[in-house]
Amino acid sequence: MFVLSLALALPLVATAAAAQAPSLDARVNLNIADRSLEDVVAELRARSGANIVVIDHPDDEKRKISGQRVTIELSDVPWRDALALVAEKVGAVIERRPGEVLAVVSPARVTFQTKDVPQDIRKVIQAIAVSANANVVVGPEVVGTIDVRFENVPWREALNVTAKSLGFVVVEEGHGVLRVVAPQKLEEQLETRTYQLRYLRPKSLYKPVIKSEFIQQAQQKATGAAAAGGTDFTKSFSVLAALKKALSTKGDLDYIDSANVVIVRDTQQVHEEIRNMLLRLDVEPAQVFCDVKFVSTLNGDLLNLGVDYGQDGASVTMVGGQIPITLPFDTGSGGWDDWIIASPSGEGPFVDPTGNGGATFVPDTIFGSLSFQKFQGTLRLLQRDSSTEVIQAPKIIALDGQEATIFVGETIRYAEAKSEQGQAGGLQLTIGEAGGSPVEIGFQLLIRPNVVPGTDRIMMEVIPKETSLSGTGTNSAIAPQGFDIFTIGASGLEGSIALPRTRSSTIVTTMMLDAGQTAVIGGLTSDQDIKVRSKIPFLGDIPVLGFLFSHDANTRERRSLIVFVTPTIVYNRQDQELLLQQELQRRRIGLKEQMDALLNSVPAPASETEPAGE
């Protein structure tokens, strides 16, 4: 006995990106009742992907915030605003530390009042620094008087407001040292820093043109405009243009395209602004995996009933009689013409030197005949149902905000005929490739996904298109199946030419979908009914017996087009691996089902089916 077993059962892989991935644009919903601050911060850290820590003051027990309980309810709020509100609940603030770390801390608070007597700004800054135990350096140009009143205000906020009131700025140096200076002083202290861009890159000037009538013209214009800009990346790289607007009057910016690095020479304030801009813009873009099923069905019903006499109907032919004559011959005179007349015995020519030359045999006259050979009728009783289903299942992945296309099919070239007057006056036919050649048949999918920031929703532009040949010609040496064959020319100069007839189905739509959601983006059904009745005049109108002289043909054709689309957001390499494993699992299951069906269809050997003897 031969046994074949397949161990292909594997656990199903979880759907990629089932949970919303961390995002700096994430919006959150919080419904928290009496939970610790650390738990809330951990949840916001998981949603945003940012580095958030809770820091207690080591020497002041009153400023300890870890372990405090939080109760808050928020709906669809940016995570940074939610973090600030949660910190405010426990009397803390958010401070940015080196390495892009956000620290939730309870700062020292300032309560200070000048009592309507303007004080020297240097003394006010000194009082704030002493209350917070902070390291503050005041520039010699910082002079003036100010009237303030602070009541339980975080010291850093009080310092910034005090300096800004007289046009000064607070600059953070290394090791937590703060410096209060005039903006004009900073313009003389330019710093040079480099910024390595990771995901932001200028668009290539040499990009392939996607063959689609929906985007080709616009893409060519964009490519031409980029090429006209030459090597000035500030014209084609919009990020550089935005960074240049943030520079001061003495600032300068350079871009090294080979290393994708931006070099900026400007004040510390400008560097801080540029760093914040790049922190927000230079992030890893999401990808969208799009699974599309394009289903095209054709159902045809045919009913023939009655007696069919053909396209020309019933016909009767009649021919005239024939009478032989001697013109232009004179039979029986012994000349050469006697040798072409048949002998009555059927043994050769009549004229024989030993025979009677005067006994000439003339056949009997043959009159016309009435022929019914072309009169025929076929009794047709036929009902036929046919169905055709074409399923295209392309899968494509595209970057967020970038278009992508896939085409599956073939390209067919065809010819055209031209007639020209020859030098001798005759008609001359020439054949060459047609102006509209080649024709592409198959399936094309064009998508442009846009992931809504902070959500797992996708705004998609989807254009599926199917093109097929629909001509009436069959596969022959002249043309492939689906072409129409035409005959041209006259007077012995006829020629045949094949031209394609195509049928297209196209959908252009923009939709909003959740990741993993399947939507029907197109449903088109068209019905065509054709009824043909043929009959012999008068005879076909006779009651009951008229059935023998008439024929009815009913044809119904229904075409349906349905397109299903399922997008999935791919945030990282782990999501891509999940999608790959999922596709391999589908193929393993399909192979196992085919093998099981094959094994079940093979009959078992007789030794296994017959009972064993005693």
PyMOL commands that set and color helices and strands:
alter all, ss='L'
color gray80, all
select helices_A, chain A and resi 37-48+61-63+79-89+121-132+155-165+174-176+183-187+216-228+233-236+238-245+268-281+336-340+539-541+545-549+573-601+606-609
alter helices_A, ss='H'
color red, helices_A
select strands_A, chain A and resi 27-36+51-54+69-78+93-97+101-105+109-113+119-120+136-138+145-146+149-154+169-172+178-181+191-196+252-256+261-266+287-308+317-318+370-371+378-392+395-399+404-412+415-421+427-433+439-451+457-469+483-488+495-500+502-506+509-514+519-535+550-570
alter strands_A, ss='S'
color yellow, strands_A
deselect
rebuild
show_as cartoon
